[in-house]
Amino acid sequence: MVERVNGKISLQQYMETNIWTPLNITTATFRLNERSDLKEKLPEMMFRQGLNHPIYGTTMSPGGRIIPGIDEKEEVIAVEELPDDHMEGVDSGSQSDDDFGGGGAYCSAPDFAKILSSLCSNNGKLLRSYMVNEMFRPQLGPEARARVQKFFAIKQINDIFAGGLPQTNAPLPLDWGLGGMLVMEDVPSSLGLMGNKRGVRRSKGSMFWAGLPNLYWWMDRQAGVSGFYASQLLPQGDPRSIELFGEFEEWVYEKAGCGVKGDGIGISASL
């Protein structure tokens, strides 16, 4: 759709012109085979061995050994210990004929954090101010909102998509914006850090979402902070990743000293 309404240019060309170049992003591409400088830095997809939840696919063996990919000598063991749906579609070196907008781009964690920082600070480099405001406006009606909150009250779903946000007033008050999930109340600190002077981990109105191999990002416009935690680890909702992500997020607020809206501090952590 984006290609058709923009003179049939490729999605790669469109994003280079309108997103990557304005933010000085140099590591983003849909065509990894054309970027040998990036391909050689691409980490393998890792897997945590052990039993997984039969419904949600999250690990039931948090202390399981982490292995890189599927080795021929370990193939039988790995297939027995990991669900089939985690064996497909995770070849990080594959190349599509199309610029697959659903999940075909490659980018470094610091460069991706530039996008979050730009939108969080509403600096006008990507979208006009009113468009960013619309992105953060709740979109769900009462019934849909209640269903989403009930869904996210399930621990495994919270772990997969929300990075295990604490739910002191369950269900976690959530809504959906045009760019991701929104928290509709302040999320309390679970580690006792007082980074924004109120013991709040994430402010009301913050947007967040996640990616399959334990990727978590958030944008807190009230505090002026955004962050991105990246890994190449399956299955999703890994408890060790969630623990580290929570500590990372709280550390960001503590170091930023966020008591008032800032200029959009973007920080990334990658594993």
C-alpha positions as a Markdown table, in Angstrom:
| # | Residue | x | y | z |
|---|---|---|---|---|
| 1 | Met | 0.0 | 0.0 | 0.0 |
| 2 | Val | 2.8 | 2.4 | 0.9 |
| 3 | Glu | 4.5 | 1.7 | -2.4 |
| 4 | Arg | 1.4 | 2.1 | -4.5 |
| 5 | Val | 0.5 | 5.6 | -3.1 |
| 6 | Asn | 4.0 | 6.9 | -3.4 |
| 7 | Gly | 4.7 | 6.5 | -7.1 |
| 8 | Lys | 5.5 | 2.8 | -6.9 |
| 9 | Ile | 8.8 | 3.3 | -5.2 |
| 10 | Ser | 10.1 | 0.5 | -3.0 |
| 11 | Leu | 9.3 | 0.4 | 0.7 |
| 12 | Gln | 13.1 | 0.5 | 1.3 |
| 13 | Gln | 13.3 | 3.8 | -0.7 |
| 14 | Tyr | 10.4 | 5.3 | 1.1 |
| 15 | Met | 11.7 | 4.5 | 4.5 |
| 16 | Glu | 15.2 | 5.7 | 3.6 |
| 17 | Thr | 13.8 | 9.0 | 2.5 |
| 18 | Asn | 11.2 | 9.6 | 5.2 |
| 19 | Ile | 12.5 | 7.8 | 8.3 |
| 20 | Trp | 16.1 | 6.6 | 8.2 |
| 21 | Thr | 17.8 | 9.6 | 6.6 |
| 22 | Pro | 16.1 | 12.3 | 8.7 |
| 23 | Leu | 17.2 | 10.5 | 11.8 |
| 24 | Asn | 20.7 | 9.6 | 10.6 |
| 25 | Ile | 20.0 | 5.9 | 10.8 |
| 26 | Thr | 22.7 | 4.0 | 8.8 |
| 27 | Thr | 22.1 | 0.3 | 9.8 |
| 28 | Ala | 18.5 | -0.2 | 8.6 |
| 29 | Thr | 17.8 | -2.2 | 5.5 |
| 30 | Phe | 15.4 | -4.8 | 4.1 |
| 31 | Arg | 18.2 | -6.2 | 1.9 |
| 32 | Leu | 20.8 | -7.6 | 4.1 |
| 33 | Asn | 22.6 | -9.4 | 1.3 |
| 34 | Glu | 23.4 | -6.0 | -0.2 |
| 35 | Arg | 25.0 | -4.9 | 3.1 |
| 36 | Ser | 28.0 | -7.1 | 3.8 |
| 37 | Asp | 29.1 | -4.7 | 6.5 |
| 38 | Leu | 25.9 | -5.4 | 8.5 |
| 39 | Lys | 25.4 | -9.1 | 7.6 |
| 40 | Glu | 28.8 | -10.0 | 9.2 |
| 41 | Lys | 27.6 | -8.4 | 12.5 |
| 42 | Leu | 24.2 | -10.2 | 12.6 |
| 43 | Pro | 24.0 | -12.4 | 15.7 |
| 44 | Glu | 22.6 | -15.9 | 15.6 |
| 45 | Met | 19.1 | -16.7 | 16.9 |
| 46 | Met | 19.4 | -18.4 | 20.3 |
| 47 | Phe | 17.1 | -20.9 | 22.0 |
| 48 | Arg | 16.5 | -21.8 | 25.6 |
| 49 | Gln | 16.2 | -25.5 | 25.9 |
| 50 | Gly | 13.6 | -27.2 | 28.0 |
| 51 | Leu | 9.9 | -27.7 | 28.2 |
| 52 | Asn | 7.6 | -24.9 | 26.9 |
| 53 | His | 4.0 | -24.0 | 27.8 |
| 54 | Pro | 1.6 | -26.0 | 25.6 |
| 55 | Ile | -0.6 | -22.9 | 25.0 |
| 56 | Tyr | 1.5 | -19.8 | 25.1 |
| 57 | Gly | 4.9 | -21.3 | 24.1 |
| 58 | Thr | 6.8 | -19.6 | 26.9 |
| 59 | Thr | 9.5 | -21.6 | 28.6 |
| 60 | Met | 8.8 | -23.7 | 31.6 |
| 61 | Ser | 12.5 | -24.2 | 32.1 |
| 62 | Pro | 13.9 | -20.8 | 33.0 |
| 63 | Gly | 17.2 | -22.3 | 33.9 |
| 64 | Gly | 17.5 | -24.2 | 30.6 |
| 65 | Arg | 20.7 | -24.1 | 28.6 |
| 66 | Ile | 20.9 | -21.5 | 25.8 |
| 67 | Ile | 22.0 | -22.9 | 22.4 |
| 68 | Pro | 22.7 | -21.2 | 19.1 |
| 69 | Gly | 20.3 | -22.2 | 16.4 |
| 70 | Ile | 19.9 | -25.9 | 15.6 |
| 71 | Asp | 23.1 | -27.9 | 15.4 |
| 72 | Glu | 23.0 | -31.1 | 13.4 |
| 73 | Lys | 24.4 | -33.1 | 16.3 |
| 74 | Glu | 21.7 | -31.7 | 18.7 |
| 75 | Glu | 18.8 | -31.6 | 16.2 |
| 76 | Val | 16.9 | -34.6 | 17.7 |
| 77 | Ile | 17.3 | -33.2 | 21.3 |
| 78 | Ala | 16.4 | -29.7 | 20.2 |
| 79 | Val | 13.3 | -30.7 | 18.3 |
| 80 | Glu | 12.1 | -32.7 | 21.4 |
| 81 | Glu | 12.7 | -29.8 | 23.7 |
| 82 | Leu | 11.5 | -26.8 | 21.6 |
| 83 | Pro | 8.1 | -26.4 | 20.0 |
| 84 | Asp | 7.9 | -26.8 | 16.2 |
| 85 | Asp | 6.7 | -23.3 | 15.6 |
| 86 | His | 9.9 | -21.9 | 17.0 |
| 87 | Met | 12.0 | -23.8 | 14.4 |
| 88 | Glu | 10.5 | -22.0 | 11.4 |
| 89 | Gly | 10.8 | -18.4 | 10.2 |
| 90 | Val | 13.8 | -17.5 | 12.4 |
| 91 | Asp | 16.6 | -17.8 | 9.9 |
| 92 | Ser | 18.1 | -14.4 | 10.5 |
| 93 | Gly | 20.2 | -14.7 | 7.3 |
| 94 | Ser | 17.4 | -15.3 | 4.9 |
| 95 | Gln | 16.6 | -12.8 | 2.2 |
| 96 | Ser | 13.1 | -12.0 | 0.9 |
| 97 | Asp | 12.4 | -10.9 | -2.7 |
| 98 | Asp | 10.1 | -8.1 | -1.3 |
| 99 | Asp | 10.6 | -5.4 | 1.3 |
| 100 | Phe | 8.5 | -7.2 | 3.9 |
| 101 | Gly | 7.1 | -4.5 | 6.1 |
| 102 | Gly | 5.7 | -6.9 | 8.6 |
| 103 | Gly | 9.1 | -7.9 | 9.9 |
| 104 | Gly | 11.7 | -7.9 | 7.2 |
| 105 | Ala | 13.9 | -5.0 | 8.2 |
| 106 | Tyr | 17.2 | -5.2 | 10.0 |
| 107 | Cys | 18.5 | -2.5 | 12.2 |
| 108 | Ser | 20.9 | -2.0 | 15.2 |
| 109 | Ala | 19.4 | -1.3 | 18.6 |
| 110 | Pro | 20.9 | 2.2 | 18.9 |
| 111 | Asp | 19.5 | 3.2 | 15.5 |
| 112 | Phe | 16.0 | 1.8 | 16.3 |
| 113 | Ala | 16.1 | 3.8 | 19.6 |
| 114 | Lys | 16.5 | 7.0 | 17.5 |
| 115 | Ile | 13.0 | 6.4 | 16.1 |
| 116 | Leu | 11.5 | 6.0 | 19.6 |
| 117 | Ser | 13.3 | 9.1 | 20.8 |
| 118 | Ser | 12.1 | 11.2 | 17.9 |
| 119 | Leu | 8.5 | 10.2 | 18.4 |
| 120 | Cys | 8.7 | 10.5 | 22.2 |
| 121 | Ser | 10.0 | 14.0 | 22.1 |
| 122 | Asn | 7.7 | 14.9 | 19.2 |
| 123 | Asn | 10.5 | 16.8 | 17.5 |
| 124 | Gly | 8.8 | 16.9 | 14.1 |
| 125 | Lys | 11.4 | 15.0 | 12.2 |
| 126 | Leu | 9.1 | 12.0 | 11.4 |
| 127 | Leu | 5.5 | 13.2 | 11.9 |
| 128 | Arg | 3.7 | 16.4 | 12.5 |
| 129 | Ser | 2.9 | 17.2 | 16.1 |
| 130 | Tyr | -0.8 | 16.5 | 15.9 |
| 131 | Met | -0.1 | 13.1 | 14.2 |
| 132 | Val | 2.1 | 12.1 | 17.1 |
| 133 | Asn | -0.6 | 13.2 | 19.5 |
| 134 | Glu | -3.1 | 11.1 | 17.6 |
| 135 | Met | -0.8 | 8.1 | 17.8 |
| 136 | Phe | -0.9 | 8.2 | 21.6 |
| 137 | Arg | -4.7 | 8.7 | 21.8 |
| 138 | Pro | -6.6 | 5.7 | 23.2 |
| 139 | Gln | -8.6 | 4.0 | 20.4 |
| 140 | Leu | -10.6 | 1.2 | 22.1 |
| 141 | Gly | -14.2 | 1.2 | 23.1 |
| 142 | Pro | -15.3 | -0.1 | 26.6 |
| 143 | Glu | -15.9 | -3.7 | 25.6 |
| 144 | Ala | -12.7 | -4.0 | 23.6 |
| 145 | Arg | -10.7 | -2.4 | 26.4 |
| 146 | Ala | -12.1 | -4.8 | 28.9 |
| 147 | Arg | -11.2 | -7.8 | 26.7 |
| 148 | Val | -7.7 | -6.5 | 26.3 |
| 149 | Gln | -7.2 | -6.0 | 30.0 |
| 150 | Lys | -8.6 | -9.4 | 30.8 |
| 151 | Phe | -6.2 | -10.9 | 28.2 |
| 152 | Phe | -3.2 | -9.2 | 29.6 |
| 153 | Ala | -4.1 | -10.3 | 33.1 |
| 154 | Ile | -2.8 | -13.7 | 32.0 |
| 155 | Lys | 0.8 | -13.8 | 33.2 |
| 156 | Gln | 2.2 | -15.4 | 30.0 |
| 157 | Ile | 0.6 | -12.8 | 27.8 |
| 158 | Asn | 1.9 | -10.0 | 30.0 |
| 159 | Asp | 5.4 | -11.5 | 29.8 |
| 160 | Ile | 5.3 | -11.9 | 26.1 |
| 161 | Phe | 3.9 | -8.5 | 25.1 |
| 162 | Ala | 4.4 | -6.2 | 28.1 |
| 163 | Gly | 7.7 | -7.5 | 29.5 |
| 164 | Gly | 6.1 | -8.5 | 32.7 |
| 165 | Leu | 4.8 | -5.1 | 33.9 |
| 166 | Pro | 3.7 | -5.2 | 37.5 |
| 167 | Gln | 0.0 | -5.4 | 38.1 |
| 168 | Thr | -0.7 | -4.0 | 41.5 |
| 169 | Asn | -4.2 | -3.0 | 40.5 |
| 170 | Ala | -5.1 | -6.0 | 38.3 |
| 171 | Pro | -6.1 | -6.0 | 35.6 |
| 172 | Leu | -3.4 | -3.7 | 34.3 |
| 173 | Pro | -5.3 | -0.6 | 32.8 |
| 174 | Leu | -4.5 | -0.8 | 29.1 |
| 175 | Asp | -5.7 | 0.7 | 25.9 |
| 176 | Trp | -4.5 | 0.7 | 22.3 |
| 177 | Gly | -3.1 | 3.6 | 20.4 |
| 178 | Leu | -2.3 | 3.8 | 16.7 |
| 179 | Gly | 1.4 | 2.9 | 17.4 |
| 180 | Gly | 1.2 | 0.4 | 20.2 |
| 181 | Met | -0.3 | -0.5 | 23.6 |
| 182 | Leu | -0.9 | 2.3 | 26.1 |
| 183 | Val | -0.8 | 2.1 | 29.9 |
| 184 | Met | -3.6 | 4.2 | 31.3 |
| 185 | Glu | -2.2 | 4.6 | 34.9 |
| 186 | Asp | 1.3 | 5.1 | 36.3 |
| 187 | Val | 3.1 | 1.7 | 36.5 |
| 188 | Pro | 4.7 | 1.4 | 39.9 |
| 189 | Ser | 8.3 | 0.6 | 40.5 |
| 190 | Ser | 8.9 | -3.0 | 41.5 |
| 191 | Leu | 12.6 | -2.5 | 42.4 |
| 192 | Gly | 12.4 | 0.4 | 44.8 |
| 193 | Leu | 14.2 | 2.8 | 42.5 |
| 194 | Met | 12.9 | 6.4 | 42.5 |
| 195 | Gly | 14.1 | 7.6 | 39.1 |
| 196 | Asn | 11.2 | 10.0 | 38.5 |
| 197 | Lys | 10.9 | 11.1 | 42.1 |
| 198 | Arg | 7.6 | 9.2 | 42.6 |
| 199 | Gly | 8.5 | 5.5 | 42.6 |
| 200 | Val | 6.9 | 5.1 | 39.2 |
| 201 | Arg | 8.4 | 2.8 | 36.6 |
| 202 | Arg | 6.5 | 4.1 | 33.7 |
| 203 | Ser | 4.1 | 7.1 | 33.4 |
| 204 | Lys | 0.4 | 7.1 | 32.5 |
| 205 | Gly | -0.1 | 7.4 | 28.7 |
| 206 | Ser | 3.2 | 5.6 | 27.9 |
| 207 | Met | 3.2 | 3.4 | 24.7 |
| 208 | Phe | 4.9 | 0.1 | 24.4 |
| 209 | Trp | 5.1 | -3.1 | 22.4 |
| 210 | Ala | 7.3 | -6.2 | 21.9 |
| 211 | Gly | 8.9 | -8.4 | 19.3 |
| 212 | Leu | 9.1 | -12.2 | 19.1 |
| 213 | Pro | 12.8 | -12.9 | 20.2 |
| 214 | Asn | 12.3 | -11.0 | 23.5 |
| 215 | Leu | 12.3 | -7.4 | 22.2 |
| 216 | Tyr | 10.8 | -4.7 | 24.3 |
| 217 | Trp | 10.4 | -0.9 | 23.7 |
| 218 | Trp | 8.5 | 1.9 | 25.4 |
| 219 | Met | 8.0 | 5.7 | 25.0 |
| 220 | Asp | 7.1 | 7.7 | 28.0 |
| 221 | Arg | 6.2 | 11.2 | 26.8 |
| 222 | Gln | 5.4 | 12.5 | 30.3 |
| 223 | Ala | 8.9 | 11.8 | 31.5 |
| 224 | Gly | 10.6 | 12.4 | 28.1 |
| 225 | Val | 12.2 | 8.9 | 28.1 |
| 226 | Ser | 12.2 | 6.1 | 25.6 |
| 227 | Gly | 14.0 | 2.8 | 25.6 |
| 228 | Phe | 14.7 | -0.4 | 23.7 |
| 229 | Tyr | 15.8 | -3.8 | 25.0 |
| 230 | Ala | 16.9 | -6.2 | 22.2 |
| 231 | Ser | 17.9 | -9.8 | 22.2 |
| 232 | Gln | 17.9 | -12.8 | 19.8 |
| 233 | Leu | 16.4 | -15.3 | 22.1 |
| 234 | Leu | 13.5 | -17.7 | 21.8 |
| 235 | Pro | 11.0 | -18.7 | 23.1 |
| 236 | Gln | 9.2 | -15.4 | 23.8 |
| 237 | Gly | 8.5 | -14.2 | 27.3 |
| 238 | Asp | 11.8 | -15.5 | 28.7 |
| 239 | Pro | 11.9 | -14.9 | 32.4 |
| 240 | Arg | 15.6 | -13.9 | 32.5 |
| 241 | Ser | 15.0 | -11.4 | 29.7 |
| 242 | Ile | 12.0 | -9.9 | 31.5 |
| 243 | Glu | 14.0 | -9.6 | 34.7 |
| 244 | Leu | 16.9 | -7.8 | 33.0 |
| 245 | Phe | 14.5 | -5.6 | 31.0 |
| 246 | Gly | 12.7 | -4.5 | 34.1 |
| 247 | Glu | 16.0 | -3.6 | 35.8 |
| 248 | Phe | 17.2 | -1.8 | 32.6 |
| 249 | Glu | 14.0 | 0.3 | 32.4 |
| 250 | Glu | 14.1 | 1.3 | 36.0 |
| 251 | Trp | 17.8 | 2.1 | 35.7 |
| 252 | Val | 17.0 | 4.5 | 32.8 |
| 253 | Tyr | 14.6 | 6.5 | 34.9 |
| 254 | Glu | 17.0 | 6.6 | 37.8 |
| 255 | Lys | 19.9 | 7.8 | 35.7 |
| 256 | Ala | 17.7 | 10.3 | 33.8 |
| 257 | Gly | 16.3 | 11.7 | 37.0 |
| 258 | Cys | 12.9 | 12.2 | 35.3 |
| 259 | Gly | 10.8 | 14.5 | 37.3 |
| 260 | Val | 9.6 | 16.7 | 34.4 |
| 261 | Lys | 9.3 | 16.2 | 30.6 |
| 262 | Gly | 12.7 | 16.1 | 29.0 |
| 263 | Asp | 13.9 | 16.3 | 25.4 |
| 264 | Gly | 13.4 | 12.6 | 24.6 |
| 265 | Ile | 16.2 | 10.5 | 26.1 |
| 266 | Gly | 16.6 | 7.4 | 24.0 |
| 267 | Ile | 18.6 | 4.5 | 25.4 |
| 268 | Ser | 19.0 | 1.0 | 24.1 |
| 269 | Ala | 20.4 | -2.3 | 25.4 |
| 270 | Ser | 21.2 | -5.2 | 23.2 |
| 271 | Leu | 22.2 | -8.8 | 24.0 |
